[in-house]
């Protein structure tokens, strides 16, 4: 073996041994170690419960501190929940016995931050970790003024820029309305992007009592009605006189809440033909309103139904309503307006009962309150 290869192998062996000795000290493993000074890492957690143990690493005289907590799984950086780590520091001052001065909370008063790329070790030293409290987002229920418990608290390091909240507030048997506000009242919304400050922030939210589908599109409306979900309208919805946007005329037993703004569902148009195999659900909006149905604070604008009879149907007791075909006892309709046209084409000898509102109603008078259907036109087309 030539001298160059032998020298290279010896150098590699020396470096491995030096690294192993340093790592043994860092992991607090006993045994002989070759170093000049000892660097001790102290977690400056003051009176915080369950403070992590100190960690050490050996360093040659005038050498850099080549590894520190976080270097490996065996030499890891401990974390404190709700805090973030800012670095390692020398103490600002020590007393006559070499003990660092502490503040009234039991934390070491920190001095110069250790620069691991430049600063060199010439004696045994202790470096003290600095932890700062993270900022937390508190969601406050506008309805009750109480803080909403969070399964996963939202905590962030000051200076972090948020484009959204990764966890949304939840309350059992309630529906979060999806908006964030800066105050207990008013319409000013919490603005994104938001730069996290060094103090906690209160964000105000609103809930509906119960479980609702929050609806803002016609496809969402169609799905919610078809699956008997409770509906809360976030805005007006235009069905564009296209039947493909509409829902089947079955039995609906949920709630449709037009919100305090009384949103509008408009431009609903259907063409329905009664036949021997179809003698029910003749309406533009709802087939049967089930006993638990509750429709309130919503406007229905420009609703149109064209009704005809197939020649296969020779006799029948038929009811047709623009709003609903039938309403079961217990259903409620409140603060609803409807406008539009119910047009029909019938043989002279066929009797059909037409209604501007509900074709066959089993409701008590008190179940329909403050509703207006005066702007519905019922007319025959020959």
C-alpha positions as CSV (number, residue, x, y, z in Angstrom):
1,X,0.0,0.0,0.0
2,X,1.5,3.4,-0.9
3,X,2.1,6.2,1.6
4,X,-0.7,8.4,0.2
5,X,-3.4,5.8,0.7
6,X,-2.2,5.0,4.2
7,X,-2.2,8.6,5.2
8,X,-5.7,9.1,3.9
9,X,-7.0,6.1,5.9
10,X,-5.3,7.3,9.0
11,X,-6.9,10.7,8.6
12,X,-10.4,9.2,8.1
13,X,-9.9,7.1,11.3
14,X,-8.9,10.1,13.3
15,X,-11.9,12.1,12.1
16,X,-14.3,9.2,12.9
17,X,-12.9,8.9,16.4
18,X,-13.1,12.6,17.1
19,X,-16.7,12.7,15.9
20,X,-17.6,9.6,18.0
21,X,-16.1,11.2,21.1
22,X,-18.1,14.4,20.5
23,X,-21.3,12.5,20.0
24,X,-20.7,10.4,23.1
25,X,-20.5,13.6,25.2
26,X,-23.5,15.1,23.4
27,X,-25.6,12.0,24.3
28,X,-24.4,12.0,27.9
29,X,-22.8,8.6,27.5
30,X,-19.9,7.9,30.0
31,X,-16.4,6.8,29.1
32,X,-13.2,8.5,28.1
33,X,-13.6,11.5,25.7
34,X,-11.1,13.7,24.1
35,X,-12.1,17.4,24.4
36,X,-10.9,20.5,26.0
37,X,-14.1,22.3,27.1
38,X,-17.6,21.3,27.9
39,X,-20.6,23.2,26.5
40,X,-23.8,22.7,28.5
41,X,-27.2,23.5,27.0
42,X,-29.6,24.6,29.7
43,X,-33.3,24.9,28.8
44,X,-34.1,28.3,30.3
45,X,-37.7,27.4,31.3
46,X,-37.7,29.0,34.7
47,X,-40.6,27.8,36.7
48,X,-42.3,26.0,33.8
49,X,-43.3,22.5,34.9
50,X,-41.4,19.5,33.5
51,X,-38.4,21.4,32.3
52,X,-36.2,19.3,30.0
53,X,-32.8,18.0,31.2
54,X,-29.6,19.8,30.3
55,X,-27.5,18.5,27.4
56,X,-23.7,18.6,26.8
57,X,-21.2,18.5,24.1
58,X,-17.4,18.4,24.2
59,X,-15.4,20.9,22.1
60,X,-11.7,21.4,21.4
61,X,-10.0,24.6,22.6
62,X,-10.9,27.6,20.3
63,X,-13.2,25.3,18.3
64,X,-16.7,25.9,17.0
65,X,-19.7,24.2,18.6
66,X,-20.3,21.8,15.7
67,X,-23.5,20.1,17.0
68,X,-26.3,21.3,19.2
69,X,-29.7,20.1,20.3
70,X,-31.6,19.1,17.2
71,X,-28.6,17.5,15.6
72,X,-30.1,14.0,15.8
73,X,-32.9,11.9,17.5
74,X,-30.5,11.1,20.3
75,X,-29.5,14.8,20.7
76,X,-32.9,16.4,20.1
77,X,-34.2,19.8,20.7
78,X,-37.0,19.7,23.3
79,X,-40.1,21.7,22.7
80,X,-42.5,23.3,25.1
81,X,-46.2,23.3,24.1
82,X,-47.4,26.8,23.4
83,X,-43.9,28.2,23.1
84,X,-41.4,28.6,20.2
85,X,-37.6,28.4,20.5
86,X,-35.6,31.5,19.5
87,X,-32.0,30.3,20.1
88,X,-29.1,29.8,22.6
89,X,-27.7,32.7,24.7
90,X,-24.9,33.5,27.1
91,X,-26.1,34.8,30.4
92,X,-26.2,38.6,30.7
93,X,-24.3,38.5,34.0
94,X,-23.2,36.1,36.7
95,X,-22.7,36.5,40.4
96,X,-19.5,36.0,42.4
97,X,-20.1,32.3,42.5
98,X,-20.6,32.1,38.7
99,X,-24.4,31.7,38.9
100,X,-26.4,33.5,36.2
101,X,-28.7,36.3,37.3
102,X,-32.5,35.5,37.0
103,X,-35.5,37.7,36.7
104,X,-38.6,37.7,39.0
105,X,-40.1,34.8,37.1
106,X,-37.1,32.5,37.5
107,X,-35.7,32.9,34.0
108,X,-32.1,33.5,33.4
109,X,-31.5,37.0,32.1
110,X,-30.0,36.5,28.7
111,X,-27.2,38.3,27.1
112,X,-25.4,37.7,23.7
113,X,-26.9,35.2,21.3
114,X,-24.5,32.4,20.5
115,X,-23.4,32.5,16.8
116,X,-22.6,28.8,16.0
117,X,-20.9,29.8,12.7
118,X,-18.4,32.3,14.2
119,X,-18.1,32.1,18.0
120,X,-15.4,29.9,19.4
121,X,-15.1,28.1,22.8
122,X,-12.1,28.9,25.0
123,X,-13.5,27.7,28.4
124,X,-16.4,25.6,29.8
125,X,-19.6,27.5,29.1
126,X,-23.4,27.3,29.6
127,X,-25.8,28.3,26.9
128,X,-29.3,29.1,27.9
129,X,-32.3,28.4,25.6
130,X,-34.9,31.1,25.0
131,X,-38.6,30.3,24.6
132,X,-41.2,32.8,23.7
133,X,-45.0,32.2,24.1
134,X,-46.8,31.6,20.9
135,X,-49.9,33.6,20.0
136,X,-53.3,31.9,20.1
137,X,-56.5,32.6,18.2
138,X,-59.5,32.5,20.4
139,X,-62.9,32.1,18.7
140,X,-65.7,33.9,20.5
141,X,-69.3,32.9,19.9
142,X,-71.2,36.1,19.1
143,X,-74.5,34.6,20.3
144,X,-73.3,33.8,23.8
145,X,-70.0,35.8,24.2
146,X,-68.3,32.5,25.3
147,X,-65.1,31.1,23.9
148,X,-65.6,28.2,21.5
149,X,-63.6,25.1,22.7
150,X,-61.1,24.0,20.1
151,X,-60.1,20.4,19.6
152,X,-56.9,21.6,18.0
153,X,-55.9,25.1,19.3
154,X,-54.6,27.5,16.7
155,X,-51.2,28.8,17.9
156,X,-48.5,30.4,15.8
157,X,-45.2,32.1,16.0
158,X,-45.4,35.9,15.9
159,X,-44.6,37.1,12.4
160,X,-46.2,34.1,10.7
161,X,-48.6,35.1,7.9
162,X,-51.9,33.4,7.8
163,X,-54.0,33.2,4.6
164,X,-56.7,31.2,6.4
165,X,-57.5,29.4,9.7
166,X,-56.5,25.7,9.2
167,X,-59.1,24.7,11.9
168,X,-62.6,26.0,12.0
169,X,-64.7,26.4,15.1
170,X,-67.2,23.7,15.9
171,X,-70.1,23.3,18.3
172,X,-72.1,20.2,18.8
173,X,-75.6,20.4,17.1
174,X,-74.7,23.8,15.6
175,X,-73.6,25.0,12.2
176,X,-70.7,27.5,11.8
177,X,-71.8,30.2,9.4
178,X,-68.3,30.5,7.9
179,X,-67.5,34.1,8.5
180,X,-65.0,35.7,10.9
181,X,-65.5,39.1,12.5
182,X,-63.3,41.6,14.4
183,X,-65.9,42.6,17.0
184,X,-68.9,41.1,18.9
185,X,-71.3,43.1,16.7
186,X,-71.1,44.7,13.3
187,X,-70.3,43.5,9.9
188,X,-66.5,44.1,9.7
189,X,-64.9,40.8,8.9
190,X,-61.5,39.6,10.0
191,X,-59.1,40.3,7.1
192,X,-56.6,37.9,5.5
193,X,-53.6,37.7,5.1
194,X,-53.0,38.2,8.8
195,X,-49.6,38.6,10.3
196,X,-49.5,37.0,13.7
197,X,-48.8,39.5,16.5
198,X,-47.0,38.8,19.9
199,X,-50.4,38.8,21.7
200,X,-53.4,36.5,21.5
201,X,-56.3,37.6,19.2
202,X,-60.0,37.2,19.6
203,X,-62.0,36.4,16.5
204,X,-65.8,36.5,16.6
205,X,-68.0,33.8,14.9
206,X,-71.6,33.0,14.5
207,X,-73.5,29.7,14.6
208,X,-76.9,28.4,13.7
209,X,-78.7,26.2,16.2
210,X,-78.9,22.9,14.4
211,X,-77.3,21.2,11.4
212,X,-77.7,23.0,8.1
213,X,-76.4,22.8,4.6
214,X,-75.0,26.3,3.8
215,X,-76.2,26.9,0.3
216,X,-74.9,29.4,-2.2
217,X,-75.4,27.7,-5.6
218,X,-78.2,26.0,-7.4
219,X,-76.4,22.7,-7.4
220,X,-76.0,22.8,-3.7
221,X,-79.7,23.7,-3.3
222,X,-80.8,20.8,-5.5
223,X,-78.7,18.4,-3.6
224,X,-79.8,19.6,-0.2
225,X,-83.5,19.4,-1.0
226,X,-83.2,16.0,-2.7
227,X,-81.5,14.6,0.4
228,X,-83.9,16.3,2.9
229,X,-81.2,18.5,4.5
230,X,-82.0,21.7,6.3
231,X,-81.0,24.6,4.1
232,X,-79.6,28.0,5.0
233,X,-79.3,30.4,2.1
234,X,-76.2,32.5,1.9
235,X,-77.3,34.5,-1.1
236,X,-79.9,34.7,-3.8
237,X,-80.0,31.7,-6.2
238,X,-80.9,31.9,-9.9
239,X,-82.1,28.7,-11.5
240,X,-82.1,30.3,-14.9
241,X,-85.4,28.6,-16.0
242,X,-83.5,25.4,-16.6
243,X,-85.1,22.2,-15.3
244,X,-81.7,20.4,-15.1
245,X,-80.9,22.7,-12.1
246,X,-84.0,21.6,-10.2
247,X,-84.8,18.9,-7.7
248,X,-87.2,16.0,-7.8
249,X,-90.7,16.7,-6.6
250,X,-90.8,14.2,-3.8
251,X,-91.5,14.7,-0.1
252,X,-89.5,17.4,1.6
253,X,-89.3,17.4,5.4
254,X,-86.5,19.8,6.1
255,X,-86.1,23.5,6.8
256,X,-85.4,26.2,4.3
257,X,-84.1,29.4,6.0
258,X,-83.7,32.4,3.8
259,X,-81.6,34.0,6.5
260,X,-82.3,37.5,8.0
261,X,-81.7,39.0,4.6
262,X,-84.7,37.0,3.2
263,X,-82.8,35.7,0.1
264,X,-84.5,34.9,-3.1
265,X,-84.8,31.7,-5.2
266,X,-85.8,32.8,-8.7
267,X,-86.4,31.8,-12.3
268,X,-87.8,28.3,-11.6
269,X,-89.6,26.7,-14.5
270,X,-91.2,23.3,-15.0
271,X,-93.4,21.6,-17.5
272,X,-95.4,18.7,-16.0
273,X,-97.9,16.3,-17.7
274,X,-100.3,14.2,-15.7
275,X,-100.8,10.7,-17.0
276,X,-102.1,7.3,-16.0
277,X,-98.8,6.5,-14.3
278,X,-98.4,10.0,-12.8
279,X,-101.2,11.5,-10.8
280,X,-99.3,13.4,-8.0
281,X,-96.6,16.0,-7.2
282,X,-97.9,18.7,-9.6
283,X,-96.0,21.8,-8.6
284,X,-93.0,24.0,-9.6
285,X,-91.2,24.0,-6.3
286,X,-92.2,21.2,-3.9
287,X,-94.1,18.0,-4.2
288,X,-95.3,17.2,-0.7
289,X,-94.3,19.3,2.3
290,X,-93.8,16.7,5.1
291,X,-95.1,17.1,8.6
292,X,-91.7,18.5,9.8
293,X,-91.1,20.8,6.9
294,X,-90.5,24.5,7.8
295,X,-90.0,27.0,5.0
296,X,-89.5,30.6,6.1
297,X,-88.0,34.0,5.4
298,X,-87.4,33.4,1.7
299,X,-88.8,34.8,-1.6
300,X,-89.6,32.8,-4.7
301,X,-89.5,35.0,-7.7
302,X,-90.7,34.3,-11.3
303,X,-91.8,30.7,-10.7
304,X,-93.5,29.2,-13.7
305,X,-95.4,25.9,-14.2
306,X,-96.9,24.6,-17.4
307,X,-99.4,21.8,-16.6
308,X,-101.0,19.5,-19.2
309,X,-102.9,16.2,-19.3
310,X,-101.8,13.1,-21.3
311,X,-104.6,11.5,-23.3
312,X,-104.1,8.3,-21.3
313,X,-105.7,10.0,-18.3
314,X,-109.5,9.9,-18.6
315,X,-110.5,10.7,-15.0
316,X,-108.7,11.7,-11.8
317,X,-109.0,13.9,-8.7
318,X,-106.0,16.2,-9.4
319,X,-104.6,19.1,-7.4
320,X,-102.0,21.5,-8.7
321,X,-100.2,24.2,-6.7
322,X,-97.4,26.5,-7.8
323,X,-95.6,26.4,-4.4
324,X,-96.5,22.8,-3.4
325,X,-98.7,20.0,-4.5
326,X,-99.7,19.0,-1.0
327,X,-98.8,20.0,2.6
328,X,-99.1,17.5,5.5
329,X,-100.4,18.5,8.9
330,X,-97.6,19.9,10.9
331,X,-95.7,21.6,8.1
332,X,-95.1,25.3,8.5
333,X,-94.7,28.1,6.0
334,X,-93.8,31.6,7.3
335,X,-92.7,34.9,5.8
336,X,-92.7,33.5,2.2
337,X,-93.6,35.4,-0.9
338,X,-94.0,33.8,-4.4
339,X,-94.6,35.4,-7.8
340,X,-95.0,33.8,-11.2
341,X,-97.4,31.9,-13.5
342,X,-99.3,28.6,-13.3
343,X,-100.6,27.9,-16.8
344,X,-102.5,24.8,-17.9
345,X,-104.1,23.2,-21.0
346,X,-107.0,20.9,-20.3
347,X,-109.9,19.2,-22.1
348,X,-113.2,20.8,-21.3
349,X,-114.5,17.8,-19.5
350,X,-111.6,17.3,-17.1
351,X,-111.7,18.8,-13.6
352,X,-108.5,19.9,-11.9
353,X,-108.1,22.0,-8.8
354,X,-105.6,24.8,-9.2
355,X,-104.0,26.9,-6.4
356,X,-101.8,29.9,-6.4
357,X,-100.0,28.4,-3.4
358,X,-100.6,24.8,-2.2
359,X,-102.8,22.4,-4.2
360,X,-104.1,20.3,-1.4
361,X,-103.4,21.6,2.1
362,X,-104.0,19.8,5.3
363,X,-102.6,22.7,7.3
364,X,-104.2,24.6,10.1
365,X,-104.5,28.4,9.4
366,X,-101.8,29.1,11.9
367,X,-99.3,27.0,10.0
368,X,-99.2,29.5,7.1
369,X,-98.3,33.0,8.4
370,X,-97.3,36.2,6.7
371,X,-97.2,34.7,3.2
372,X,-98.0,36.5,0.0
373,X,-98.9,34.8,-3.3
374,X,-101.0,37.6,-4.8
375,X,-98.6,38.0,-7.7
376,X,-99.2,34.4,-8.9
377,X,-101.3,34.3,-12.1
378,X,-103.3,31.1,-12.8
379,X,-104.5,31.0,-16.4
380,X,-105.7,28.5,-19.0
381,X,-103.9,28.2,-22.4
382,X,-106.0,26.9,-25.2
